[in-house]
């Protein structure tokens, strides 16, 4: 699994508060929540086909910005719609969780 913010390989780290392993991006010093870890595993770890959630928000440069994101399953840069050109899966529905709850080293926090 790859970091959606920098494309680096994610590792597992023990979350002593939640008492379980979660994804961790070492270059970004970014711990992922249990919820995000489970969503990424469900979407990118077990599935072979591109199934987008039904409540997928529309992509907008104004709303989503121009920052580059990466596919957690393939590690390649996502296309403009936050969709992977290789596997067809999207991060649009996880965008707010990534931005608001998962700071990554090097990001400007407002």
Secondary structure, DSSP 8 states (H G I E B T S, - for coil): -B-TTT--B-EEEEETTTTEEEEEETTTTEE--HHHHHHHIIIIIS--S----TT-----HHHH-S---B-TTT-SB--TTSB-TTT--B-GGGHHHHHHH---TT----
